[in-house]
């Protein structure tokens, strides 16, 4: 079973992906992570990627496709990949369809976590991290304990980009970029929309139920 999962920054996509990977024994394919790995390993492709990134440009669809093919072509990952952060545009979606077909595979389901802008604002702008233990809290949903020596206010800090302005911009960019992609997968009959406003456990159950049905059909 190959899965694509979509969700704006702050939607909880990473959390749900981690649960899905464990339960259904999938391989998480993050294009961004593989870009960084190629650079770190100083491969020929990594040197090319580093040059592009350092110039402030975006990596081409062709390079992204080559990175993904390194995983898709391996028998051990056949039909057990979850694509996180890819595809990002129609060309990438078409390239992915071509690659999967080349290795006798296909996308079986596309999950979209639907979350409203107001919720994203709270999830991102309310986020804080304890500098001592690394725990993540949220002023609105999961505030830090008041009587804790470790996670007291003097040790909590916010990331510089966790602001309402940045949260809004990220959400709008995501919506604009993914709209044609969602239409693309909807026409293929692969899109399932899950309410990302629900509690984490409820979201996970809904996604698990959907994937269990898909798995049963395969």
QUIQUIMO-V493642 format. One record per residue. N is the residue number from 1. RES is the residue in one small letter. BURIAL is b if it has 16 or more other ideal C-beta (glycine too) atoms within 10 Angstrom, else e. Layout:
# QUIQUIMO-V493642
[[N,RES,BURIAL] [N,RES,BURIAL]]
This chain:
# QUIQUIMO-V493642
[[1,x,b] [2,x,b] [3,x,b] [4,x,b] [5,x,b] [6,x,b] [7,x,b] [8,x,b] [9,x,b] [10,x,b] [11,x,b] [12,x,b] [13,x,b] [14,x,e] [15,x,e] [16,x,b] [17,x,b] [18,x,e] [19,x,b] [20,x,b] [21,x,b] [22,x,e] [23,x,e] [24,x,b] [25,x,e] [26,x,b] [27,x,e] [28,x,b] [29,x,b] [30,x,b] [31,x,b] [32,x,e] [33,x,e] [34,x,b] [35,x,b] [36,x,e] [37,x,e] [38,x,b] [39,x,b] [40,x,e] [41,x,e] [42,x,e] [43,x,e] [44,x,e] [45,x,b] [46,x,b] [47,x,e] [48,x,e] [49,x,b] [50,x,b] [51,x,e] [52,x,e] [53,x,e] [54,x,e] [55,x,e] [56,x,e] [57,x,e] [58,x,e] [59,x,b] [60,x,e] [61,x,b] [62,x,e] [63,x,b] [64,x,b] [65,x,b] [66,x,b] [67,x,b] [68,x,b] [69,x,b] [70,x,e] [71,x,b] [72,x,b] [73,x,e] [74,x,e] [75,x,e] [76,x,e] [77,x,b] [78,x,e] [79,x,e] [80,x,e] [81,x,b] [82,x,b] [83,x,b] [84,x,b] [85,x,b] [86,x,b] [87,x,b] [88,x,b] [89,x,b] [90,x,e] [91,x,e] [92,x,b] [93,x,b] [94,x,e] [95,x,b] [96,x,b] [97,x,b] [98,x,e] [99,x,b] [100,x,b] [101,x,e] [102,x,e] [103,x,e] [104,x,e] [105,x,b] [106,x,e] [107,x,b] [108,x,b] [109,x,b] [110,x,b] [111,x,b] [112,x,b] [113,x,b] [114,x,e] [115,x,b] [116,x,e] [117,x,e] [118,x,e] [119,x,b] [120,x,b] [121,x,b] [122,x,b] [123,x,b] [124,x,b] [125,x,b] [126,x,b] [127,x,b] [128,x,b] [129,x,b] [130,x,b] [131,x,e] [132,x,e] [133,x,e] [134,x,e] [135,x,b] [136,x,e] [137,x,b] [138,x,e] [139,x,e] [140,x,e] [141,x,e] [142,x,e] [143,x,e] [144,x,b] [145,x,e] [146,x,e] [147,x,e] [148,x,e] [149,x,e] [150,x,e] [151,x,b] [152,x,e] [153,x,e] [154,x,e] [155,x,b] [156,x,b] [157,x,e] [158,x,e] [159,x,e] [160,x,e] [161,x,e] [162,x,b] [163,x,e] [164,x,e] [165,x,e] [166,x,b] [167,x,b] [168,x,e] [169,x,e] [170,x,b] [171,x,b] [172,x,e] [173,x,e] [174,x,b] [175,x,e] [176,x,e] [177,x,e] [178,x,b] [179,x,e] [180,x,e] [181,x,b] [182,x,e] [183,x,e] [184,x,b] [185,x,b] [186,x,e] [187,x,e] [188,x,e] [189,x,e] [190,x,b] [191,x,b] [192,x,b] [193,x,e] [194,x,b] [195,x,e] [196,x,b] [197,x,e] [198,x,e] [199,x,e] [200,x,e] [201,x,e] [202,x,e] [203,x,b] [204,x,b] [205,x,e] [206,x,b] [207,x,b] [208,x,e] [209,x,e] [210,x,e] [211,x,b] [212,x,e] [213,x,e] [214,x,b] [215,x,e] [216,x,e] [217,x,e] [218,x,e]]
